[in-house]
Amino acid sequence: MEPDLFDHAMQSRMETEAPLAARMRPRDLDEFVGQQEIVGPGRLLRRAIESDRLFSSILLWGPPGSGKTTLANIIANTTEAHFVTLGAVLAGKRELREVIKGARERRKLYGIRTILFVDEVHRWNKAQQDALLPHVESGEIVLIGATTENPYFEVNKALVSRSRIFQLQSLKLTEVEEIIEQALTDSERGFGDKQVNLAAEAHRHLAHVAGGDARVALNALELAVLTSQADENDVLQITLEVAEESIQQRAVLYDKDGDAHFDTISAFIKSMRGSDPDAALFWMAKMVEAGEDPRFIFRRMLIFAGEDVGMADPQALGVVSSAARAFDYVGMPEGRYHLAQACLYLSTAPKSNSAFAFFDAISVVRNEQADEVPDPLKDANRDGKAFGHGEGYLYPHAYRDHWVAQQYLPDLLQGRIFYQPSKQGFEASIQENVARNREAQLAAFFLQTASEQSGSLNYWEARTLGSSGELLNEFRDRLTEWCELSRNTLLLVLNAGEGLLLGEFLRCISEENVYALVESSDEKQILGTLFNKTITGTEAKIAVDSSGCPASFKIADLHFERIVGRNVLQKLSLIHI
């Protein structure tokens, strides 16, 4: 058949009048931008295309504008096989039968293979896909299927099992920018024959808003160029305002490497810290809309869950972590629900930064030589018999409430406090228990130390000291009950150095009504650490006087309603009860 001159003229006209995205479609792999994991140098698909040895069917799965059709066209341009294209939306069984008939004849008469490209293959129903299957199995047709949907769910399982799946990703921002630049400089197919000045912010905006879709970016560029008037120098000035109109979306002032990036993430974090969910959602929406990597946002929320929510809501870390994993599974755009859920949870959660206690501990480790492990805490499995390692260790599970007072910190750090529970959320429920255990543990340590220094520690005293935590707690509870205290009771605590009774009374009585006497400035310092006004919100009036005389406070007419303390004359009185 002689060539139809009218058809040739129409084809030539279409090549020049086609949309920019169609004209700029890469003709070979050297012009192809992106998807280096699939068609980069040395990759399987690239080798198969370049050697024209695509003998097995493939499925190209990826979002719009990622290059699926372009790859198919590159194969069509490079292969010696007969290449046929069908659109699943318009083509049905009749068109498929004609393709199969032609493929069979070409193979029989000329030994030529047939490659069939089916765009949007997932739109074919099961019957249509089943009709194609035997011809793919027999090798009469090599199928290239393109789909935006997960082929494992939307394509016939038998067809999937006989095909190699290549997953394409949305183009990176830099890749979209490169494609735009190609269109501006290509004088044959693009705008290289025109003087186009695309402002840097307009260039960046087109690439951002395109969302990894090269077609969207090129369509917007084409609209901007064709609707702009040249200036007196015959230059087409494409400003940010023109780019916004062309892509119908306002630019978000956000630079991933500039001040806007750091200022916006700072505003986001501070809004969550301030428990303002509306502001937090706004700043997060700005970041997402500007093209910020959602994984970066999740990383910052994971940090926030530990730094700013912490023990006030221990579940926060799990919620954000689960949302991040869900996002990785679902992706965009539905993954925005998981971003929003994590943001709202953190914004409305109770807040505590008590985890900063770790950095106080680090400071002590770095600056103080007090890291000797107490013998009871040492590993008894290696050197226990020879050096007494592990000797004296009290197994907490063997005691009431699975707790026992014993030394865990080095000797030089006894009484040192790192962690202070806040009064927020979950921490509020554990605050008192942590304080009571800490006070009882310190008191038990003082008992142990005094006994060892006296040199009178016998078997029965050792047994008593082993249960000192329980005894001290019972003593504290009974004494508090006997005192019949009210919030306004004026009270003096004698021998308050270890903090056992003082802490309990500060929790029962208004702090301005609690006075305490200690025997030394060291004990006063210990109490100052235990009951820090800034941290705990409570602070007793403490004076140093070993005689127990209230006159030490130098307050005239100071008459106490209760004077309490463990045996003033004998610190080891508890042992002898």
C-alpha positions in Angstrom: 0.0 0.0 0.0 1.3 3.4 -0.9 1.8 5.9 1.9 -1.2 8.2 2.4 0.1 11.8 1.9 -2.8 13.2 4.0 -1.9 10.8 6.9 1.7 11.9 6.7 0.8 15.6 6.7 -1.5 15.0 9.7 1.3 13.2 11.6 3.7 16.0 10.9 1.2 18.5 12.1 0.5 16.6 15.3 4.2 16.4 16.1 4.5 20.2 16.0 1.1 21.0 17.5 1.1 18.3 20.2 1.2 19.5 23.9 4.7 20.2 25.2 4.6 17.1 27.5 4.1 14.9 24.5 6.7 16.7 22.4 9.3 16.4 25.2 8.8 12.8 25.8 12.2 11.2 25.9 13.2 9.2 22.8 15.9 7.1 24.4 17.2 6.1 27.8 19.9 8.8 27.7 17.1 11.5 27.6 15.1 9.7 30.3 15.1 11.5 33.7 14.6 9.6 37.0 13.9 6.0 38.0 17.6 5.2 38.2 16.9 2.2 40.4 15.2 0.7 37.4 16.8 2.0 34.3 20.1 3.3 35.6 23.4 2.1 34.2 23.7 -1.7 34.5 20.2 -2.2 35.7 18.2 -5.2 34.5 15.5 -3.3 32.5 18.0 -1.0 30.9 20.1 -4.0 29.8 17.0 -5.7 28.3 16.0 -2.6 26.4 19.4 -1.8 25.1 20.0 -5.4 23.9 16.4 -5.7 22.6 16.0 -8.9 24.6 12.7 -8.2 26.4 11.3 -11.7 26.1 9.2 -11.8 29.3 6.2 -9.6 30.1 6.6 -6.7 32.5 4.2 -4.5 34.5 5.1 -0.9 35.1 3.5 0.3 38.3 3.7 3.9 39.4 1.9 7.2 39.9 0.9 9.5 37.0 3.8 11.3 35.3 6.5 8.9 36.6 7.5 7.7 33.2 5.5 4.5 32.5 4.3 5.4 29.0 7.6 7.1 28.2 9.5 3.8 28.9 7.1 2.0 26.7 7.7 4.5 23.9 11.5 4.1 24.3 11.1 0.4 23.9 9.0 1.0 20.8 11.8 3.2 19.4 14.6 0.7 20.1 13.1 -2.7 19.5 13.0 -4.6 16.2 9.8 -6.3 17.4 6.4 -5.1 16.2 5.1 -2.7 18.8 1.3 -2.3 19.3 -0.4 0.1 21.8 -3.8 -0.4 23.3 -5.6 1.8 25.8 -7.5 -0.3 28.3 -10.2 2.4 28.6 -11.3 2.2 24.9 -10.0 -1.2 23.7 -12.0 -4.4 24.3 -11.9 -8.1 23.3 -12.4 -7.3 19.6 -9.3 -5.1 19.4 -7.3 -7.7 21.5 -8.3 -10.5 19.1 -7.0 -8.4 16.1 -3.7 -7.8 17.9 -3.4 -11.5 18.7 -4.2 -12.5 15.1 -1.6 -10.1 13.7 1.0 -11.3 16.2 0.4 -14.9 15.2 0.8 -14.2 11.5 3.9 -12.0 11.9 5.6 -14.7 14.0 4.6 -17.5 11.6 5.5 -15.7 8.3 8.4 -13.4 9.3 9.6 -14.6 12.7 8.9 -11.1 14.2 7.9 -10.8 17.8 5.0 -8.6 18.9 5.2 -6.4 22.0 1.8 -5.2 23.2 1.7 -2.1 25.4 -1.6 -1.8 27.4 -2.0 1.5 29.2 -4.1 1.4 32.4 -4.2 -2.4 32.2 -5.9 -2.6 35.6 -9.1 -1.2 33.9 -9.5 -4.4 31.9 -11.9 -6.7 33.6 -11.1 -10.3 34.6 -12.5 -11.7 31.3 -10.4 -9.4 29.2 -7.2 -10.2 31.2 -8.0 -13.9 31.0 -8.3 -13.7 27.2 -4.7 -12.3 27.1 -3.2 -14.8 29.4 -2.7 -17.9 27.1 -1.0 -15.8 24.5 1.4 -14.3 27.0 2.1 -17.8 28.3 2.8 -19.1 24.7 5.2 -16.2 23.9 3.0 -15.0 21.0 2.8 -11.6 22.8 5.2 -9.9 25.1 3.1 -7.7 27.4 4.0 -4.3 28.8 1.3 -3.2 31.1 1.2 0.2 32.8 -0.9 0.8 35.9 -1.3 3.4 38.6 -2.8 0.8 40.9 -1.1 -2.0 42.9 -1.0 -4.9 40.4 -1.1 -7.4 43.2 -4.6 -6.3 43.9 -5.9 -5.0 40.6 -4.4 -7.3 38.0 -5.1 -11.0 37.4 -2.9 -13.0 39.7 -2.0 -15.5 36.9 -0.9 -12.6 34.7 1.1 -11.1 37.6 2.8 -14.4 38.2 4.0 -14.5 34.6 5.3 -10.9 34.6 8.2 -9.0 36.1 6.9 -6.0 38.1 8.9 -2.7 38.1 7.7 -0.1 40.6 8.3 3.5 39.6 8.4 6.3 42.1 7.2 9.9 41.9 9.9 12.0 40.4 12.2 13.9 42.8 12.0 17.7 43.0 15.5 18.0 41.3 14.4 15.6 38.5 11.3 17.7 37.8 13.4 20.8 37.7 15.8 19.1 35.2 12.8 18.2 32.9 11.6 21.8 33.0 15.1 23.0 32.1 15.2 20.5 29.2 12.0 22.0 27.8 13.4 25.5 28.1 16.6 24.7 26.2 15.4 22.2 23.5 15.0 24.3 20.4 13.5 21.4 18.4 10.7 20.3 20.6 10.7 22.8 23.5 11.1 26.5 23.9 14.8 26.7 23.1 13.9 28.9 20.1 12.3 31.5 22.3 13.8 33.9 24.9 12.2 32.7 28.1 13.3 33.9 31.4 11.8 31.6 34.1 12.4 33.2 37.5 14.1 30.9 40.0 11.1 31.1 42.4 8.7 30.3 39.6 10.9 27.4 38.5 10.9 26.0 42.0 7.2 26.5 42.4 6.3 24.6 39.2 8.5 21.7 40.3 7.1 21.7 43.9 3.4 21.8 42.9 3.8 19.2 40.2 4.1 16.7 43.0 6.6 14.4 41.1 4.5 14.4 37.9 6.5 15.6 34.9 3.4 16.0 32.8 1.8 18.5 35.2 5.0 20.6 35.3 5.4 20.7 31.5 1.7 21.5 31.0 1.9 24.4 33.5 5.1 25.6 31.8 3.6 25.5 28.4 0.5 27.5 29.6 2.8 30.1 31.2 4.9 30.6 28.1 2.0 30.7 25.6 0.0 33.2 27.6 2.8 35.6 28.4 3.6 38.7 26.4 7.2 39.4 25.4 8.8 42.6 26.8 10.5 45.3 24.8 13.6 43.0 24.4 11.4 40.2 23.1 11.9 38.2 26.3 9.1 36.2 27.9 9.2 37.0 31.7 7.8 34.1 33.7 7.4 35.4 37.2 6.2 33.6 40.3 2.7 35.2 39.9 2.5 33.8 36.3 3.6 30.4 37.5 0.9 30.4 40.2 -1.8 31.3 37.7 -0.6 28.6 35.3 -0.6 25.8 37.8 -3.6 27.3 39.7 -2.0 27.0 43.1 -0.4 29.7 45.2 3.3 29.3 46.1 4.0 28.4 49.7 7.0 30.5 50.9 9.1 27.6 52.1 12.7 26.8 51.3 13.9 23.4 52.5 17.4 24.8 53.0 16.6 28.3 54.1 15.2 30.2 57.0 11.6 29.3 56.1 12.3 25.6 56.6 13.7 26.1 60.1 11.2 28.7 61.2 8.3 26.6 60.1 9.4 23.4 61.8 10.2 25.5 64.9 6.6 27.0 64.8 5.2 23.5 64.4 7.1 22.1 67.4 6.3 25.1 69.6 2.6 24.9 68.7 2.5 21.3 69.8 4.4 22.1 73.0 1.9 24.8 73.7 -1.0 22.3 73.2 -2.5 24.3 70.3 -3.7 21.7 67.8 -5.0 24.3 65.4 -1.7 26.0 65.0 0.2 22.7 64.9 -2.1 21.5 62.0 -1.6 24.8 60.2 2.2 24.7 60.3 2.3 21.0 59.4 -0.1 21.6 56.4 2.3 24.3 55.2 5.2 21.9 55.3 3.3 19.2 53.5 1.9 21.6 50.9 5.4 22.9 50.2 6.7 19.5 49.5 8.4 18.7 52.8 9.3 15.0 53.2 6.6 13.6 55.6 9.2 11.3 57.1 11.1 14.3 58.3 7.9 15.5 60.0 7.4 12.1 61.6 11.0 12.1 62.8 10.5 15.4 64.5 7.2 14.2 66.1 9.0 11.1 67.4 11.6 13.3 69.1 8.8 15.5 70.5 7.0 12.4 71.9 10.1 11.7 74.0 11.3 15.2 74.7 8.0 17.1 75.4 5.4 14.5 76.2 7.5 11.8 77.8 6.2 10.1 80.9 3.2 12.3 81.1 1.7 10.0 78.4 4.0 7.0 77.8 1.7 5.9 74.9 2.5 8.9 72.8 5.7 7.4 71.4 3.8 4.2 70.4 1.1 6.2 68.7 3.5 8.3 66.7 5.6 5.3 65.8 2.5 3.3 64.6 1.4 6.3 62.6 4.8 6.5 60.9 4.7 2.8 60.0 1.2 3.2 58.7 2.3 6.1 56.5 5.2 4.0 55.1 2.6 1.3 54.2 -0.1 3.6 52.8 1.9 6.5 51.3 0.4 9.8 50.0 -2.1 11.2 49.8 -4.0 9.0 52.3 -1.0 9.1 54.6 -1.9 12.6 55.5 -4.5 11.1 57.9 -1.7 9.5 59.9 0.3 12.7 59.9 -2.8 14.5 61.3 -3.5 11.9 63.9 0.0 11.9 65.3 0.0 15.7 65.3 -3.3 16.0 67.1 -2.4 13.3 69.7 0.8 15.1 70.6 -0.8 18.5 70.6 -3.5 17.5 73.1 -1.4 15.1 75.2 -0.2 16.2 78.7 3.4 17.5 78.6 6.5 16.6 80.6 10.1 17.1 79.9 11.3 15.0 82.8 13.4 12.9 80.3 15.9 15.8 80.4 17.0 14.0 83.6 19.2 11.9 81.4 21.3 14.8 80.5 21.8 15.6 84.2 23.0 12.0 84.6 25.4 12.4 81.6 26.8 15.5 83.2 27.6 13.7 86.4 29.2 10.8 84.5 31.4 13.2 82.6 32.4 15.4 85.5 32.4 13.4 88.7 34.4 10.3 89.6 31.7 8.5 91.4 30.9 5.5 89.1 31.9 2.6 91.2 29.2 -0.1 91.1 28.1 -1.1 94.7 29.1 -4.7 95.4 25.5 -6.0 95.7 24.8 -4.8 92.1 27.9 -6.5 90.6 27.7 -9.6 88.5 27.8 -12.5 90.8 28.2 -15.1 88.1 31.9 -14.4 87.4 33.6 -13.2 90.6 31.0 -13.6 93.3 32.9 -16.2 95.4 36.3 -14.5 95.3 35.3 -10.9 95.7 31.9 -10.9 97.2 30.2 -9.6 94.1 26.4 -9.7 94.3 26.6 -10.4 98.0 23.8 -8.7 99.9 21.6 -8.1 96.8 17.9 -8.0 97.7 15.6 -9.5 95.1 12.7 -7.0 94.8 10.2 -9.6 93.7 10.6 -11.3 97.0 9.2 -8.4 98.9 5.8 -6.8 99.3 4.8 -4.7 96.3 7.9 -6.0 94.5 10.0 -3.2 96.1 12.7 -3.2 98.7 14.9 -0.3 99.9 18.5 -0.9 98.9 21.5 1.0 97.4 21.5 1.4 93.6 23.6 4.6 93.2 27.3 4.8 94.1 28.1 5.8 97.7 29.1 9.3 96.6 25.9 9.9 94.8 23.4 8.8 97.4 20.7 11.3 97.7 21.4 12.7 94.2 18.2 13.1 92.2 18.0 13.1 88.4 14.4 12.3 87.6 11.6 14.4 88.9 8.1 13.3 87.8 5.8 16.1 86.7 2.2 16.6 87.9 0.9 16.0 84.4 -0.9 13.0 83.0 0.4 9.6 83.9 3.4 11.1 85.8 1.0 12.6 88.3 -0.2 9.2 89.3 3.4 7.9 89.9 4.8 11.1 91.4 4.0 10.4 95.0 5.1 6.7 94.8 8.4 7.7 93.3 9.0 10.3 96.0 8.0 7.9 98.9 10.2 5.2 97.6 13.1 7.6 97.2 12.8 8.9 100.7 12.5 5.4 102.2 15.5 4.2 100.2 17.6 7.1 101.4 16.5 6.6 105.0 17.4 2.9 104.8 20.8 3.8 103.4 21.5 6.1 106.4 20.5 3.3 108.7 22.8 0.9 107.0 25.7 3.3 107.0 25.2 4.1 110.7 25.1 0.4 111.6 28.3 -0.3 109.7 30.1 2.7 111.2 29.1 1.6 114.7 30.6 -1.9 114.1 27.7 -3.5 115.9 26.0 -5.0 112.8 25.0 -8.5 113.9 22.9 -11.2 112.1 19.5 -10.0 113.6 20.3 -6.4 112.7 21.2 -7.3 109.2 17.9 -9.1 108.8 16.0 -6.1 110.1 17.9 -3.8 107.8 17.0 -6.0 104.9 13.4 -5.3 105.5 14.0 -1.7 106.5 12.1 -0.3 103.5 8.9 -2.0 104.6 9.4 -1.1 108.2 10.1 2.6 107.4 7.0 2.8 105.2 4.8 1.3 107.9 6.3 3.6 110.5 5.7 6.6 108.3 2.1 5.7 107.5 1.2 5.0 111.2 2.9 8.2 112.5 1.0 10.3 109.9 -2.3 8.7 110.9 -1.6 9.3 114.7 -0.8 12.9 114.2 -4.2 13.7 112.7 -2.9 16.5 110.5 -4.8 19.2 108.7 -3.5 21.5 105.9 -3.0 24.3 108.5 -1.2 22.3 111.2 2.0 24.0 112.4 4.5 21.2 112.5 8.2 20.7 113.4 10.1 17.7 112.2 13.1 16.7 114.3 16.0 14.7 112.9 14.8 15.3 109.4 18.1 14.7 107.6 17.1 11.6 105.6 13.8 13.2 104.5 11.6 10.2 105.3 9.0 12.1 107.5 9.6 15.6 106.0 8.5 14.5 102.6 5.3 12.9 103.8 4.4 15.9 105.9 5.0 18.3 103.0 2.5 16.3 101.0 -0.1 16.6 103.8 0.4 20.1 105.1 0.8 23.5 103.5 4.5 24.0 103.0 4.6 27.3 104.9 3.5 25.4 108.0 6.3 22.8 107.9 9.6 23.4 109.8 12.5 21.0 110.0 15.7 20.7 112.1 18.8 18.8 110.9 22.1 18.1 112.5 24.5 19.2 109.8 24.8 21.4 106.7 25.3 18.3 104.6 21.9 17.0 105.7 20.4 20.4 104.9 21.9 20.2 101.4 20.4 16.7 100.9 16.9 17.9 101.8 17.4 20.9 99.5 17.9 18.5 96.7 15.0 16.2 97.6 12.6 19.1 98.0 13.5 21.6 95.4 11.0 24.4 95.2 11.5 24.8 91.4 11.1 21.1 90.7 8.8 19.6 93.3 6.8 22.8 94.2 7.4 22.3 97.9 10.1 23.5 100.3 10.3 23.3 104.1 11.9 25.8 106.4 15.1 24.1 107.4 17.5 25.0 110.2 20.7 23.3 111.5 20.6 22.5 115.2 21.6 19.2 116.7 19.9 20.0 120.0 16.5 20.1 118.4 15.7 23.6 119.7 13.0 25.5 117.7 14.7 28.8 118.7 17.1 28.1 115.8 14.5 29.5 113.4 14.8 32.9 115.2 11.1 33.5 115.0 9.4 35.0 118.1 6.4 33.2 119.6 6.7 30.2 117.3 4.4 27.6 118.9 4.1 24.2 117.1 1.0 22.1 117.2 2.9 18.9 116.4 6.6 18.0 117.0 7.4 14.7 115.4 10.5 12.7 114.6 12.0 9.3 114.9 13.8 8.9 118.2 15.7 12.1 118.7 18.4 10.5 120.9 18.9 7.3 118.9 18.9 7.3 115.1 18.9 3.5 115.1 15.8 3.4 117.2 13.9 1.8 114.4 16.0 -1.3 114.7 15.3 -1.5 118.4 11.5 -1.1 118.2 
